[in-house]
Amino acid sequence: MADATERLVDTFREFGGDGLRDVWLFDQWAHQRLYVRDDVAAVVDDVDVDAVVDNERYGYVTRDTYETLYYAEYEFTVRGFSSFDQFRTFLDDGTTRVGVFASFDRDDAAPDFRGLYDAISGIESDVPVAEFTPVDATD
């Protein structure tokens, strides 16, 4: 794993601790698994990862739509599922856009997803977005 992606995974680990389940990068053509916790790996093996990532790619369209409809910039999306929460955002330097999503075990405490977004934005300001482009479409 490259320094840029290691830094990204470390940021998610700092946020979610042992509750971090998985981290994925994607663009319009490929996706890359950066991290999957051992107990989650077996479940992920039974999921159509390509379909999941294709669904997340709709975020490129909705992000552009939000940018034209609202008076503020789109930053991130959080989805709640029965056993985990999923966070998705995009790294964008005006030339390259790469999506990243991660999931976390459900927690009774309210997670600070704004703080997570701010930490990821800090990485984005230090590292060219092209360094996050998925390098392998295999899971």
C-alpha positions as a LaTeX table, in Angstrom:
\begin{tabular}{lrrr}
\hline
Residue & $x$ (\AA) & $y$ (\AA) & $z$ (\AA) \\
\hline
Met1 & 0.00 & 0.00 & 0.00 \\
Ala2 & 1.34 & 3.43 & $-0.93$ \\
Asp3 & 2.01 & 6.12 & 1.67 \\
Ala4 & $-1.06$ & 8.11 & 0.59 \\
Thr5 & $-3.45$ & 5.19 & 0.97 \\
Glu6 & $-1.80$ & 4.08 & 4.23 \\
Arg7 & $-2.38$ & 7.56 & 5.58 \\
Leu8 & $-6.02$ & 7.38 & 4.51 \\
Val9 & $-6.57$ & 4.01 & 6.20 \\
Asp10 & $-4.80$ & 5.28 & 9.34 \\
Thr11 & $-7.21$ & 8.22 & 9.42 \\
Phe12 & $-10.19$ & 5.88 & 9.28 \\
Arg13 & $-8.60$ & 3.69 & 12.00 \\
Glu14 & $-8.07$ & 6.70 & 14.26 \\
Phe15 & $-11.73$ & 7.59 & 13.80 \\
Gly16 & $-13.28$ & 4.14 & 14.14 \\
Gly17 & $-10.76$ & 2.20 & 16.19 \\
Asp18 & $-11.61$ & $-1.49$ & 16.36 \\
Gly19 & $-15.01$ & $-0.63$ & 14.87 \\
Leu20 & $-13.52$ & 0.02 & 11.42 \\
Arg21 & $-14.87$ & $-2.68$ & 9.11 \\
Asp22 & $-13.55$ & $-1.80$ & 5.65 \\
Val23 & $-12.13$ & 0.96 & 3.43 \\
Trp24 & $-12.46$ & 1.15 & $-0.36$ \\
Leu25 & $-11.30$ & 3.52 & $-3.11$ \\
Phe26 & $-13.09$ & 3.86 & $-6.43$ \\
Asp27 & $-13.18$ & 5.95 & $-9.54$ \\
Gln28 & $-15.30$ & 5.68 & $-12.68$ \\
Trp29 & $-13.43$ & 2.58 & $-13.90$ \\
Ala30 & $-11.87$ & 0.67 & $-11.03$ \\
His31 & $-11.98$ & 0.03 & $-7.32$ \\
Gln32 & $-9.50$ & $-1.05$ & $-4.70$ \\
Arg33 & $-9.94$ & $-2.68$ & $-1.31$ \\
Leu34 & $-7.62$ & $-0.90$ & 1.11 \\
Tyr35 & $-8.67$ & $-2.65$ & 4.30 \\
Val36 & $-11.18$ & $-5.28$ & 5.41 \\
Arg37 & $-11.31$ & $-6.51$ & 8.99 \\
Asp38 & $-10.93$ & $-10.30$ & 9.24 \\
Asp39 & $-14.44$ & $-11.01$ & 10.53 \\
Val40 & $-15.94$ & $-8.81$ & 7.81 \\
Ala41 & $-13.90$ & $-10.41$ & 5.02 \\
Ala42 & $-16.01$ & $-13.58$ & 5.04 \\
Val43 & $-19.19$ & $-11.55$ & 4.69 \\
Val44 & $-17.70$ & $-9.39$ & 1.93 \\
Asp45 & $-16.77$ & $-12.56$ & 0.02 \\
Asp46 & $-20.52$ & $-13.30$ & $-0.24$ \\
Val47 & $-21.37$ & $-9.81$ & $-1.54$ \\
Asp48 & $-21.24$ & $-8.64$ & $-5.14$ \\
Val49 & $-18.57$ & $-6.01$ & $-4.51$ \\
Asp50 & $-18.71$ & $-4.78$ & $-8.11$ \\
Ala51 & $-22.42$ & $-4.00$ & $-7.67$ \\
Val52 & $-21.79$ & $-2.24$ & $-4.36$ \\
Val53 & $-19.07$ & $-0.08$ & $-5.92$ \\
Asp54 & $-21.22$ & 0.62 & $-8.98$ \\
Asn55 & $-23.91$ & 1.89 & $-6.63$ \\
Glu56 & $-21.40$ & 4.18 & $-4.91$ \\
Arg57 & $-20.41$ & 5.53 & $-8.33$ \\
Tyr58 & $-23.85$ & 7.16 & $-8.52$ \\
Gly59 & $-22.32$ & 9.52 & $-5.99$ \\
Tyr60 & $-20.47$ & 11.22 & $-8.84$ \\
Val61 & $-23.82$ & 12.21 & $-10.33$ \\
Thr62 & $-25.53$ & 13.10 & $-7.06$ \\
Arg63 & $-22.54$ & 15.14 & $-5.96$ \\
Asp64 & $-22.71$ & 17.20 & $-9.15$ \\
Thr65 & $-26.48$ & 17.55 & $-8.68$ \\
Tyr66 & $-26.10$ & 18.71 & $-5.08$ \\
Glu67 & $-23.48$ & 21.23 & $-6.16$ \\
Thr68 & $-26.02$ & 22.86 & $-8.51$ \\
Leu69 & $-29.10$ & 22.58 & $-6.27$ \\
Tyr70 & $-27.82$ & 23.72 & $-2.90$ \\
Tyr71 & $-26.12$ & 26.85 & $-1.68$ \\
Ala72 & $-23.33$ & 24.85 & $-0.03$ \\
Glu73 & $-20.78$ & 22.33 & $-1.27$ \\
Tyr74 & $-21.45$ & 18.60 & $-0.92$ \\
Glu75 & $-18.95$ & 17.02 & 1.47 \\
Phe76 & $-19.96$ & 13.51 & 2.54 \\
Thr77 & $-22.77$ & 10.98 & 2.90 \\
Val78 & $-23.49$ & 8.68 & 5.85 \\
Arg79 & $-25.81$ & 5.70 & 5.55 \\
Gly80 & $-27.10$ & 3.67 & 8.45 \\
Phe81 & $-27.52$ & $-0.08$ & 8.05 \\
Ser82 & $-28.72$ & $-2.63$ & 10.61 \\
Ser83 & $-25.20$ & $-3.62$ & 11.67 \\
Phe84 & $-22.96$ & $-0.79$ & 10.48 \\
Asp85 & $-22.73$ & 2.83 & 9.35 \\
Gln86 & $-21.16$ & 3.72 & 6.02 \\
Phe87 & $-19.33$ & 6.96 & 5.23 \\
Arg88 & $-18.59$ & 8.11 & 1.67 \\
Thr89 & $-16.80$ & 11.15 & 0.33 \\
Phe90 & $-14.79$ & 12.19 & $-2.70$ \\
Leu91 & $-11.23$ & 13.43 & $-3.01$ \\
Asp92 & $-11.23$ & 16.10 & $-5.71$ \\
Asp93 & $-8.49$ & 18.46 & $-6.84$ \\
Gly94 & $-10.39$ & 19.83 & $-9.82$ \\
Thr95 & $-8.72$ & 17.38 & $-12.20$ \\
Thr96 & $-9.01$ & 13.99 & $-10.53$ \\
Arg97 & $-11.92$ & 12.68 & $-8.45$ \\
Val98 & $-11.62$ & 9.52 & $-6.39$ \\
Gly99 & $-14.33$ & 8.20 & $-4.12$ \\
Val100 & $-13.68$ & 6.57 & $-0.78$ \\
Phe101 & $-16.10$ & 4.73 & 1.45 \\
Ala102 & $-15.69$ & 2.96 & 4.75 \\
Ser103 & $-17.95$ & 1.23 & 7.20 \\
Phe104 & $-17.95$ & 1.13 & 10.97 \\
Asp105 & $-19.68$ & $-1.00$ & 13.57 \\
Arg106 & $-22.81$ & 0.65 & 14.96 \\
Asp107 & $-22.13$ & 2.60 & 18.13 \\
Asp108 & $-24.50$ & 4.14 & 20.64 \\
Ala109 & $-22.36$ & 7.28 & 20.73 \\
Ala110 & $-22.86$ & 9.79 & 17.92 \\
Pro111 & $-19.79$ & 9.51 & 15.67 \\
Asp112 & $-18.19$ & 12.78 & 14.57 \\
Phe113 & $-18.39$ & 12.24 & 10.83 \\
Arg114 & $-17.70$ & 15.95 & 10.30 \\
Gly115 & $-14.38$ & 15.48 & 12.11 \\
Leu116 & $-13.60$ & 12.46 & 9.92 \\
Tyr117 & $-14.34$ & 14.49 & 6.79 \\
Asp118 & $-12.09$ & 17.30 & 8.03 \\
Ala119 & $-9.24$ & 14.83 & 8.67 \\
Ile120 & $-9.60$ & 13.38 & 5.16 \\
Ser121 & $-9.66$ & 16.89 & 3.70 \\
Gly122 & $-6.36$ & 17.53 & 5.48 \\
Ile123 & $-4.81$ & 14.57 & 3.69 \\
Glu124 & $-6.26$ & 15.77 & 0.40 \\
Ser125 & $-4.59$ & 19.14 & 0.85 \\
Asp126 & $-1.20$ & 17.44 & 1.44 \\
Val127 & $-1.27$ & 14.68 & $-1.19$ \\
Pro128 & $-2.21$ & 14.87 & $-4.89$ \\
Val129 & $-5.55$ & 13.14 & $-5.45$ \\
Ala130 & $-4.06$ & 11.12 & $-8.32$ \\
Glu131 & $-2.08$ & 9.17 & $-5.70$ \\
Phe132 & $-5.38$ & 7.70 & $-4.49$ \\
Thr133 & $-6.49$ & 6.41 & $-7.90$ \\
Pro134 & $-7.38$ & 2.72 & $-7.50$ \\
Val135 & $-4.56$ & 0.56 & $-8.81$ \\
Asp136 & $-6.40$ & $-2.74$ & $-9.06$ \\
Ala137 & $-10.02$ & $-3.65$ & $-9.74$ \\
Thr138 & $-9.70$ & $-6.95$ & $-7.89$ \\
Asp139 & $-11.15$ & $-7.46$ & $-4.47$ \\
\hline
\end{tabular}
